[in-house]
Structure formats: structure tokens, C-alpha cells
Amino acid sequence: MTSKDCGNHGHKCRRRHVRLLFAGILTFLLIVLIVILLIWAILRPSKPKFILQDATVYAFNVSYPNFITSNFQVTVSSHNPDDRVGIYYDRLDIYATYRDQQITLRTSIPSSYQGHKENNVWSPFICGNSVPVSPYNSAALSQDQGAGFVMLMIKIDGRVRFKVGTFISAKYNLHVRCPAYIQFGSRTSGIMVESSSQSYSLSLHFSTTNSSNMTTKDCGNHGHKRQRLVRLLFAGILTFLLIVLIVILLIWAILRPSKPKFILQDATVYAFNVSYPNFITSNFQVTVSSHNPDDRVGIYYDRLDIYATYRNQQITLRTSIPTSYQGHKETNVWSPFIYGNSVPVSPYNSAALSQDQGAGVVMLMIKIDGRVRFKVGTFISAKYNLHVRCPAYIQFGSSTSGIMVGDNVVKYQLATRCHVSI
């Protein structure tokens, strides 16, 4: 090659590098798009569906000059329509507004996890004492009450995460809006319930970096060397990914990891009753066993919280179970007390529990949420979320299958297998 052609050859090298760079970027974007489309087609993610089921009005009036005092108990249910995606409700704050103006304080709803196809029900109290409002809203509320018709908006703001397998997403903002039409007067028909609408604020922030400009100092075989380096780099990345995939498959084939198996063995009922207006008081001692079926994998139970629900509504506080390690083929047994004193529930759940007790059969769900790690040899994995669901059928009445162990204390043998998800 002569020196006359050197300049043109450098331009050709630069153009080739630019083309390769754009081709690589387009290929990467195409692969990312295909992966996103495949994930969407497999998971078909959906928003949770919220319904405002009922509202109990204890106080709702206007005082001089422009103050509103209100006290409500509302029942809100949430349904997860996905069969592959779980939802963590990390924070939920509920409050009421009238004509776009907040008239109650925010009430925090306890954080919870919602599994596939599961329902959660909450019955919080929301109240506001002498909350100042605009003069026209004060006058409008007096007019609406006189007309026998008031439209409120029950709002929920919070933070959620989504769980797919062992992957847990970042936190996203959740906003729920539930219109509540309340009719007053002698011809009142109670509360009309209407499905809510939801909106998510999803903010993804990407940072970009600009690569520095590259100048060519010479021509000849320099472009070929760069192409060779690029090929070697891609070959090295593909080889590394192939080795990682083979190692993962070999580890899975050798270890064949299995979930721990939980069994709800028995439940001792010390107290379980309904009080006015919609409160449940309960006190149980439950015995839960966990068996590790693996002969090569140990399990660290770093955190376990157990509680009870009735018709998808939590009726006891969470009780912490001490941390422990479960070796190969070992079994752990726990017998914690779970209780709740005057826990507010929805009116229909209060009535349903009274009916179930009268019929002699009550179905509860004992739930365990926690964090676990797995040990293989000297290797200890990262922490994973554990969720256990144990149905408990308790029979009351003269034909009870329980055993009297004290004054008004009955022990029920259950031996129920639990559903476990990690």
C-alpha cells in the first residue's frame, strides 16, 4: 500500500468501526426487546384489583365555622389475578377526601405479602377530628347531607414490589381510588359499592455514558487487529456464559433442591369470639413442623412470622419464631401463641364468623412469612423469601372432634399439609 492511499484507508477503518458499533447496539437492543416480550408473554402481568366492599359511618358532621368531623370503618379487598407473580405491599396509607379535599388522617395498613391468585382484606378505621375545609366545601356537604346523598373518595397510596420466582423487583408507587356513594335520610339504602380504579407510577431511570472519540494513527493491519480483538471478546463472553449455564445445570442435577415441607399438626383454642360492633378477639397455640427433604442442602430460618387470617383478613398479630438451622433430612417443630385483642374486621366477616360458629365449623388460614438461606457444603446462598399457607378447619359444638385440655380450652388435631412458596 502506498502512502497516498493511507488517508482513505483510515477513513474506511473508521467507517467500519462505526458500522460495527451501531450493529452491536442494534443487536443488543433487539435482544433486550425480545427478552422483554418473552417475559411479558409468559407472565402476562396484571395490576391488583381493589374493591371497596362496605363502609360503616360512626360520625360525619359539619361544625362552625368550617370544620368536618368524621369516623368511618371501611372494608377494602385486593385480588392478585396473576398465577405467576406475587405482590409485597410494603406500605399502604388509606384516607378519605370530599370534593378533592382530604377530610381524614392517613391510617397505615400493616404490610403483607399477596401470593398467586390470593385475596387480602383490610378493615381500617379512618377518622378526622375538626378538620378545616374550605367554606364552599363545608356548605356543599351540608347541602348534600340535606339532600340525602354524599359522594366521598377513599384513597390508598403505597409502595409495592413484585415477586417472580426468586426475583423481587424494585419498589413502585401504588395509587388506588375508590368512589363511595353514601345515602342519608329515611329512605337510605346503605352504601353503594363500586369497583376502584388504580394507577401506577413507574419510574425507570437510565444513565448513559458517552464513549470518547477514537482517532486512528496508522493504517494497514490495525483495523484487522481490532476486529480480531472484538471477535475474541465475544467468544470469551459466550464461553463464560456457556460454562456458567453448564455449572448451574450440574449443580441442579446433583443437588435436586426441594422446598421444605410444612405441616400444621394441631391448634389449641383459648379464646375465639366476636364483640360489638365488628371486633374479633382470639388466642391460639398452634404446632407447626417443618421437614427438610434434602440430604445435601441445609436451611437457615433467619426470620419467621406466624399469624392467622379469616376470609382473607388478618385477625391476629404476627408472632416471631426464633431463628434456627435445619440440617439434612431434619425436622423442626414450633408451638407459638398467636393472638389478637379486639381486632377490627369487616361487618360481613363478623357476621360470617358468628354464623360459622353457630354451624360448628370455622375455616382459618395459618400463614407464615419469613426469610431463609440455603447451605451447600461451606457455601451459603443469599436470603430468599418464604411464604407458607396452612388451612385449619376447627369444629365447634357438641359433636366437636377436639380434646378438652382445660376450662373452655380445646385442642384440635389437624395434621394439615401446607402450601410452600419460595
C-alpha positions, 0 to 999 in steps of 0.5 A: 500500500502506498502512502497516498492511499493511507488517508482513505484507508483510515477513513474506511477503518473508521467507517467500519468501526462505526458500522460495527458499533451501531450493529452491536447496539442494534443487536443488543437492543433487539435482544433486550426487546425480545427478552422483554416480550418473552417475559411479558408473554409468559407472565402476562402481568396484571395490576391488583384489583381493589374493591371497596366492599362496605363502609360503616359511618360512626360520625360525619358532621359539619361544625362552625365555622368550617370544620368536618368531623368524621369516623368511618370503618371501611372494608377494602379487598385486593385480588392478585389475578396473576398465577405467576407473580406475587405482590409485597405491599410494603406500605399502604396509607388509606384516607378519605377526601370530599370534593378533592379535599382530604377530610381524614388522617392517613391510617397505615395498613400493616404490610403483607405479602399477596401470593398467586391468585390470593385475596387480602382484606383490610378493615381500617378505621379512618377518622378526622377530628375538626378538620378545616375545609374550605367554606364552599366545601363545608356548605356543599356537604351540608347541602348534600347531607340535606339532600340525602346523598354524599359522594366521598373518595377513599384513597390508598397510596403505597409502595409495592414490589413484585415477586417472580420466582426468586426475583423481587423487583424494585419498589413502585408507587401504588395509587388506588381510588375508590368512589363511595356513594353514601345515602342519608335520610329515611329512605337510605339504602346503605352504601353503594359499592363500586369497583376502584380504579388504580394507577401506577407510577413507574419510574425507570431511570437510565444513565448513559455514558458517552464513549470518547472519540477514537482517532486512528494513527496508522493504517494497514493491519490495525483495523484487522487487529481490532476486529480480531480483538472484538471477535475474541471478546465475544467468544470469551463472553459466550464461553463464560456464559456457556460454562456458567449455564453448564455449572448451574445445570450440574449443580441442579442435577446433583443437588435436586433442591426441594422446598421444605415441607410444612405441616400444621399438626394441631391448634389449641383454642383459648379464646375465639369470639366476636364483640360489638360492633365488628371486633374479633378477639382470639388466642391460639397455640398452634404446632407447626413442623417443618421437614427438610427433604434434602440430604445435601442442602441445609436451611437457615430460618433467619426470620419467621412470622406466624399469624392467622387470617379469616376470609382473607383478613388478618385477625391476629398479630404476627408472632416471631419464631426464633431463628434456627438451622435445619440440617439434612433430612431434619425436622423442626417443630414450633408451638407459638401463641398467636393472638389478637385483642379486639381486632377490627374486621369487616361487618360481613366477616363478623357476621360470617364468623358468628354464623360459622360458629353457630354451624360448628365449623370455622375455616382459618388460614395459618400463614407464615412469612419469613426469610431463609438461606440455603447451605451447600457444603461451606457455601451459603446462598443469599436470603430468599423469601418464604411464604407458607399457607396452612388451612385449619378447619376447627369444629365447634359444638357438641359433636366437636372432634377436639380434646378438652385440655382445660376450662373452655380450652380445646385442642384440635388435631389437624395434621394439615399439609401446607402450601410452600412458596419460595 
